[in-house]
């Protein structure tokens, strides 16, 4: 097993609880910005050292996008919460990126897997600007924009507007 120290844990198998007004999003639909169904959130991975959720585990077995059926890890910071509709939106990912994401397996959690996910999801512009990470530095790894928690919670109105525009376009045809 690659993950010797088990530094990320599944929320459902731990004593950790989501606190404050943050909703439990397990079971919520996951969509792209046009409203296409990607899957659903089945689990959250968190870092018990910092009490921070790091990844959503998304089950893509029933999707509208012709992507491979599997469970994948999605960094929290690239997802956007849409509380009023009980859904999570993943903007800006291409079909190839979903297909390239490795299948989630709790036994394989570790730095190599996280670096692979970051490489698959990383935008070309962001990857050009960042220095190559030679060694996995746990203290700095989660400073990356893929893990910015505020992006997860602060996109509701923007998402609503995009969703309304897509509906208008569909209805005008």
Order of alpha helices (4+ residues) and beta strands (2+ residues): beta-beta-beta-beta-beta-beta-beta-alpha-alpha-alpha-alpha-alpha-alpha
